[in-house]
């Protein structure tokens, strides 16, 4: 059974950077798609970035385009989210998610939907101060 554990969150000043990590046990990340979502207090959980099992296909939300990069290291069973030029609006709990089961949704839009993912980490808090 795959388990995901996020780390790397914390408090950062506006304009700063963070690298979030999601370590997996049970399977290598090369076998399934992964994503980062975030949820601010009182807000819906929204996709930040996704990456295919091979690492060859990525998606970024418009709100973070150009400021973040998702990557994966199959040897370390870890997916990363490099975040730069952080803004107060980026403050949220960031969740790692994996699509371990064979997908029942096809098309480019599936990767950004919460329902696509069957395995979730507990989240790591990112707070960006003014």
N, C-alpha and C positions, 0 to 999 in steps of 0.2 A: 504494500500500500504506500503510495507516494505522499509525503508530507513536505510542506513548504514553510520556510522560516525567513522572514524579512529582517533586514538590519540596515543600518546606515542613516536612519532618520535622526533628526535633531533640530536645534535652533540655529538659524542662520540669518544674517542681515540681508536686506534686499540687495540684489546684485551679486550675491554669493552663489556658491556651488555646493552640491552634495552628490554623492554616489550611493544609490541604494542597491543592495544585494538581495537576492533571493536564492537560498540554498535548498536543494532538493535531495531527498533520500528515496531510494527504491528503484528509480529509473534515471537514465540520462535525459537531459533536456533536448537532445537531438532527435528524440522520438515523437515529440508533440509540440504543439504551439503553446506560447506563453504570452502573458500580458501583464501590464501594470494598470491598475485602476486607482482612483482616489475618491475620497468622500469627505467633504467638509461638513461641519455641524449643520444640521437642518437641510442639507442638500442631498441630491441623489448621487449614487455612486456612478462615476463616469470614467470612460476609458482614457488613459493617458498615452499608451503606446502598446503595440503588439509586435510579435516576432514569430515567424514560422519555425517549424521544427529544424529545418536546415539552417536557419538564420538568414536566408536569402531574401525574404520578404518582410518588410516592416510597415507599420502604420503609425502615424502620429496625429493626435488631436490638433485641431487648428490652434487651440489656445497655447500649445507648447511647441508648435512647429518652429524649428530653428534653434530651440533652446535646450532640447533634450535629445538623448540618443539611447536606444535600447540595443543591447548586445547579449550574447550568450557564450559561455565557455563550456562545451560539452565535457571536457576532461575534468572540470571542477563541479559539474552538475549545478551550475550557477547562472542566473540571468541578472543583468545589471541595468540600472537606469541612471545614466549620467545626466544631471540637471545643472544647467548654467543660467545665469542672469535671473535668479529666482525673484519672484515678486510676492507681495503679501497674498495675492489671489491664489498662489500655489499652496497655501497652508491647508493641510488636509491629512487624513490618515491614508497612507499609500498601501495598497494590497497587491500582492503577487498572485497570479492565477495561472492554472494550467489546464489545457484541454487534453486530458489523458485518454478519455474514451474516444472511439472513432466519431468524427463529427457527423451530426445529423443535419447540419446546415451547410449549404454550399454557396460559394460566391464570396467576393471580396469584402462584403459588408459583415460577414459572420464573425470575423475576428474581433470586432469592436463591441460585440454584444455580451453582456454579462452571462446570458443563458448558454453561451457557447462553452463556458468553463465549468468544470466539475470539481476542481480542487483549488482551495484558497488558503493563503497564509493568514496569520492573525493581524497583520498590519503593522506599519511603523509610522510614527508621527513625524511629520515635517511641519515646522513652524517657521515662517518667514516674517521677520519684524521689519517695521519701517525705519 
